[in-house]
């Protein structure tokens, strides 16, 4: 039997005493059940803990002892014809403590002011919250967030990979945590013990590095964000199930039509899920059956090959929307983008919500408990998963509105939806500190209107809808480094006209282009090339010095984009923390997407909640960070779609 197992009351009392004597402790849970990865609905069967000179694992419901009676067997099921793996058979487990008793003993520690340490902490915090009076109290230290702040370019942030790379230790080749119920009690105990012990050691190392590099304040903000995210994941967002089923019925024929249009544009049928076939279609020479487009953006594998000086082939280039931006006027690319957008909606917001025969849906009790990943991008903005809400389409087309209309207020509640007004352009103007864009914001003129006025030489009253669309496309080009082809496609104008308006824009807004060059120059000149966002976050871009022109150009675009988007991410995270602290009486933040916050509130308190949201996003303590006025578009509504 693994010696660090806690199986008796005496051992449990000793564990609590050791943790009470410390100012911080690490913890890690193991879970089972059909939703083992879902912290709101999983079945917690283990908790492992570690602190100064101590670590242990506590089972409460593990089904196996240590003697293997029969190994796992893979057999063909006669009824279905499918192969089924039957789990190994073990002897009976030793007597274990009751789950309720373990959490009763740990509850005071979880509610205390001791620092709680975990790796990808929202899973552990929300999982144990089911068995405690509340989510464990801050302060927190999430080691996955800490290592991300120190190096956002890390290929893997998995705890076991970090431990192997940091300490040269590999302790779980069997991937025990994926199915703890298949392993012996000692094997799981050892695995949990090492998870907690090494996460404790990693915490000590990461905390020291964060302080040494001046990131304590940024880490403190991210840990306050972690508290908000844990509550959002636990509470979830309400979804109209009947509307979701109607959308599922409607999208199928639309998707079929888009697929046929793509095949017609391409002149042949091909596997839409095959990246190699898409690469062949787009980048192969016409004599070889392709369009002959020049590939521009390498895949991650292509980047790695380029760094080694290897010659790239078409299979090393991306077919993503970003990669195809310069070819947005090509009929095949347009058809491909249209199909992929519809397919993404179907996959992400219909099938994954409702579930399929092979995978249960993410919709449970009419609520979706999204994992908002604060370390999910290199710029500092959120990503999300299970399901991904960052790709929820903005209203415009019918299907896009239908997706947003799925998210509704619970009966007796209302939604308060607030979106920062043109935040990326405001941040750009903040850094410029001068020029027509900056002065336009101070005069209360919409940024796209201000741009259109200068580019087309008209007054604000003379700016048309089409002019504003051109201005929007120019703004996209500035922030994301897109070229004339993308501007032409977005604004629905000829390529020659797009080139002309971009040249006019360069003459009318020279400070923007000087700023871009200054950002790139400053980034390149630093010993470790990086940009620094509004709240001190670093985006490291070593590729900005590469000889490979494609990788270097990509890094130059990312330098400007990361400064603007990363600073926007700083503001929205700060606003979330401020909002969470002020909400009360059943109010709760349920969604964050880009620069938007969605709060659910009891209907009688809607106006009070709206005032709290405004102050959180625009109050003096956040306004002081930007040297021009922040604004927020705020709507009280019953459905997310009504906010736009």
Secondary structure by P-SEA (a helix, b strand, c coil): ccccccccaaaaaaaaaaaaacccbbbbbbbbcccccccccccccccccccccccccccccccccccccccbbbbbcccccbbbbbccccccccccccaaaaaaaaccccccccbbbbcccaaaaaaaccccccccccccccaaaaaaaaccccccccaaaaaaaaccccccccccccccccccaaaaaaaaaaaaaaaaaaaaaaaaaaaaacaaaaaaaaaaaaaaaaaaaabbbbbaaaaaaaaaaaaaaaaaaaaaaaaaaaccccccccaaaaaaaccccccccccccccccccaaaaaaaaaccccccccccccccccccccccaaaaaaaaaaaaaaaaacccccccccccccccccccccccccccccccccbbbbcccccccccccccaaaaaaaacccccccbbbbcccccaaaaaaaaaaacccaaaaaaaacccaaaaaaaaaaccccccccaaaaaaaaaaaaaaaccccaaaaaaaacccaaaaaaaaaaaaaacaaaaaaaaaaaaaaaaccccccccccbbbbbbcccccccaaaaaaaaaaaaaaaaaaaaaaaaaaaaaaaaaccccccccccccccbbbbbccccaaaaaaaaaaaaaccaaaaaacccbbbbbccccccccccc
